[in-house]
Amino acid sequence: MKQHLIFAAAAVVLATTVAEAQTPNAIGTFRDWSAYETTTADGKLCYAASQPKDSTYSQPISSRGPIFFMVTAIPARNIAGETSTIIGYPFKEASTVVVDIDGQKFAMYTEADAAWIDAPANDPALIDAMRRGRTMTVQGTSKRGTVTTDTYSLSGVTAALQAVTSACAG
């Protein structure tokens, strides 16, 4: 898992800024979630990340890259909690990802192999649901039409988010 989360760190940095960034430093591991920090041209970037405990597919697939869900903070851009997922394959164009936390649903828009909450104003509600929830599923559709459902444990997410907040404060 640690190797994939380091890959996630690189993806976050590349997706966030074109400028060179330092290798991410692990802040800590909190059950099923980990927290990281790095420095970009804009300053500090911190995030919590996890990988799914299980994945199901509507049809067999040949391969899939690393999969993870993240909550990112970039103080210089006034971003305190941006939710996103990297799914490990290209999404179907103009498709929607559905995040379900114990029955509470959120929509994410897609671009290439990533997805973000449909409106930044909805990030706090999604993060609050993550803190209160036990299980989160992320369902998306690949460019080839395969529907995937990734199931995440939310055990440790609150501690990981607190570590991100502390590391990226001020």
C-alpha positions as CSV (number, residue, x, y, z in Angstrom):
1,M,0.0,0.0,0.0
2,K,2.8,2.4,0.9
3,Q,4.3,2.1,-2.6
4,H,1.0,3.0,-4.2
5,L,0.5,5.9,-1.9
6,I,3.9,7.3,-2.9
7,F,2.7,7.0,-6.5
8,A,-0.5,8.9,-5.4
9,A,1.7,11.6,-4.0
10,A,3.4,12.1,-7.3
11,A,0.1,12.1,-9.1
12,V,-1.2,14.8,-6.7
13,V,1.8,17.0,-7.2
14,L,1.7,16.6,-11.0
15,A,-2.1,17.2,-11.1
16,T,-1.8,20.2,-8.8
17,T,1.2,22.1,-10.3
18,V,3.5,21.8,-13.3
19,A,6.4,23.2,-11.2
20,E,8.9,20.8,-9.7
21,A,8.1,19.5,-6.2
22,Q,10.0,17.7,-3.6
23,T,9.3,14.0,-2.9
24,P,6.4,13.7,-0.5
25,N,7.1,13.1,3.2
26,A,4.9,10.7,5.1
27,I,3.3,12.4,8.1
28,G,1.8,9.2,9.4
29,T,-0.4,6.2,8.9
30,F,-3.7,6.1,10.6
31,R,-5.3,2.7,10.2
32,D,-6.5,2.6,6.6
33,W,-5.5,6.2,5.7
34,S,-2.1,7.9,5.4
35,A,-1.1,11.6,5.4
36,Y,1.6,13.2,3.4
37,E,3.2,16.6,2.8
38,T,5.4,18.1,0.1
39,T,6.4,21.5,-1.2
40,T,5.5,22.9,-4.6
41,A,6.2,26.2,-6.3
42,D,3.1,27.5,-4.5
43,G,4.3,26.3,-1.1
44,K,3.1,23.5,1.1
45,L,0.7,20.8,-0.2
46,C,-0.7,18.1,2.2
47,Y,-3.1,15.3,1.7
48,A,-4.7,12.2,3.2
49,A,-5.0,9.1,0.9
50,S,-6.3,5.6,1.0
51,Q,-6.7,2.7,-1.4
52,P,-9.8,0.5,-1.7
53,K,-10.2,-2.7,0.3
54,D,-12.2,-4.3,-2.5
55,S,-13.1,-3.6,-6.2
56,T,-15.8,-5.1,-8.3
57,Y,-16.3,-4.9,-12.1
58,S,-19.4,-5.2,-14.4
59,Q,-17.2,-7.2,-16.7
60,P,-13.7,-8.7,-16.6
61,I,-10.8,-6.2,-17.1
62,S,-7.3,-6.8,-18.3
63,S,-5.4,-4.3,-16.2
64,R,-5.9,-1.2,-14.0
65,G,-3.4,1.2,-12.6
66,P,-3.2,2.3,-8.9
67,I,-6.5,3.5,-7.3
68,F,-6.8,5.9,-4.4
69,F,-9.1,8.5,-2.8
70,M,-7.5,11.7,-1.5
71,V,-8.3,14.9,0.4
72,T,-5.8,17.7,-0.4
73,A,-4.9,21.0,1.3
74,I,-3.0,23.7,-0.5
75,P,-2.9,26.8,1.8
76,A,-1.4,29.2,-0.8
77,R,-4.5,28.5,-3.0
78,N,-6.9,28.6,-0.1
79,I,-7.7,25.0,-0.5
80,A,-8.4,23.3,2.8
81,G,-10.1,20.0,1.8
82,E,-10.3,19.1,-1.9
83,T,-11.7,15.6,-2.5
84,S,-10.6,13.6,-5.5
85,T,-10.0,10.1,-6.8
86,I,-7.6,8.5,-9.2
87,I,-9.3,5.5,-10.7
88,G,-6.6,3.6,-12.6
89,Y,-8.1,3.8,-16.0
90,P,-9.5,6.6,-18.3
91,F,-13.1,7.4,-17.4
92,K,-15.9,7.5,-20.0
93,E,-16.0,11.0,-21.4
94,A,-18.5,13.3,-19.6
95,S,-19.4,10.6,-17.1
96,T,-20.1,11.0,-13.4
97,V,-18.6,9.2,-10.5
98,V,-20.9,8.4,-7.5
99,V,-19.4,8.4,-4.0
100,D,-21.7,6.7,-1.5
101,I,-21.0,6.9,2.2
102,D,-23.4,4.8,4.2
103,G,-26.2,5.8,1.9
104,Q,-25.3,9.5,1.5
105,K,-24.4,10.1,-2.2
106,F,-22.1,12.7,-3.8
107,A,-21.4,13.3,-7.5
108,M,-18.0,13.9,-9.0
109,Y,-17.1,15.1,-12.4
110,T,-14.4,13.2,-14.4
111,E,-11.3,14.2,-16.4
112,A,-9.0,11.5,-17.9
113,D,-8.4,9.1,-14.9
114,A,-9.4,11.5,-12.1
115,A,-12.6,12.8,-10.6
116,W,-13.4,15.8,-8.3
117,I,-16.5,16.8,-6.4
118,D,-19.1,18.4,-8.7
119,A,-18.9,21.7,-6.8
120,P,-16.1,22.8,-4.3
121,A,-18.9,24.0,-1.9
122,N,-19.8,20.3,-1.5
123,D,-16.4,19.2,-0.3
124,P,-17.1,19.9,3.4
125,A,-20.2,17.8,3.3
126,L,-18.4,14.9,1.7
127,I,-15.5,15.2,4.2
128,D,-18.0,15.4,7.1
129,A,-19.7,12.2,5.8
130,M,-16.3,10.5,5.6
131,R,-15.5,11.4,9.2
132,R,-18.8,10.0,10.4
133,G,-19.0,7.0,8.0
134,R,-17.7,3.5,8.1
135,T,-17.6,2.6,4.4
136,M,-17.3,4.5,1.2
137,T,-17.9,3.3,-2.3
138,V,-16.7,5.0,-5.4
139,Q,-18.5,4.0,-8.6
140,G,-17.3,5.0,-12.1
141,T,-17.5,3.9,-15.7
142,S,-14.4,3.3,-17.9
143,K,-13.9,4.5,-21.4
144,R,-14.8,1.0,-22.5
145,G,-18.0,0.9,-20.5
146,T,-16.9,-1.2,-17.5
147,V,-18.6,-0.1,-14.3
148,T,-16.2,-0.3,-11.3
149,T,-17.1,-0.1,-7.7
150,D,-14.2,0.5,-5.2
151,T,-14.9,0.0,-1.5
152,Y,-12.9,2.0,1.0
153,S,-12.6,1.7,4.7
154,L,-13.0,5.1,6.5
155,S,-11.2,3.8,9.6
156,G,-8.5,6.4,10.4
157,V,-9.7,9.1,8.0
158,T,-10.4,11.6,10.9
159,A,-6.9,11.2,12.3
160,A,-5.3,11.5,8.8
161,L,-7.3,14.6,8.1
162,Q,-6.3,16.1,11.4
163,A,-2.6,15.4,10.6
164,V,-3.1,17.1,7.2
165,T,-4.7,20.2,8.9
166,S,-1.8,20.4,11.4
167,A,0.9,20.0,8.7
168,C,-0.6,22.6,6.4
169,A,-1.7,25.1,9.0
170,G,-0.5,28.6,8.1
